[in-house]
């Protein structure tokens, strides 16, 4: 019999977080999503809405992270899984190197990578009290490989240098944590997806697909099966791993 899990999802109202939330609701898990706004958000699996709770907060702030976890413990008694999907960024995100503003660069790195480490600190503290826990981060193929810059030719989109720095930092962090907390009954992994469809220019979509095996850009739904596997007992010996889902882009 499948065990119902108590799950926290940061960025649960975002492009990937919302889809993961929908998929896990359908499995009847109990979920709290944390995000800075829930404006115009609806979930497909509305019949499970009694299992869904919302925590509106800026989860780049240490105190808010603590309160989010406390809210989860108060609501559920314990937390089985935390899935970190939050993706905060400044309004000038996506600038080329020669146009980077240092203040915003520092904020993006702190709000993304820095807050991920602080989040780890507090959720692992809770997991250790419980004597078990499962932490899943989202990284990216750009955390393990450089962009194919030619894909961006003649478009107004760009993958900034700090994105790869942040995502490679996430991969390094989960490996560090998994090794540091060995023999503590914790699972700590991350997923590195390829590009996710988000109304990108047609030329980018076409160029990107040339380096893939079949589909090209993914739908957020394409990550759901792996998430279900990683929160299940079937993956209990997978630890400290960065799992790539990219339709062969990184080969």
Secondary structure, DSSP 4 states (H G I P E B T S, - for coil): -PPP-EEEEETTTSHHHHHHHHHHHHTT-EEEEEES--TT---S-GGGGGGEEEEES-TTSHHHHHHHHHHHHHHHSS--EEEE------TTTT--GGG--HHHHHHHHIIIIIHHHHHHHHHHHHHHHHT-EEEEEE--GGGTS---GGGGTTSS----HHHHHHHHHHHHHHHHHHHHTTTSSEEEEEEEE--B-SS--HHHHHHHHTTSSS--SBPGGGGHHHHHHHHSGGGTT--S-EEEESTTTT-
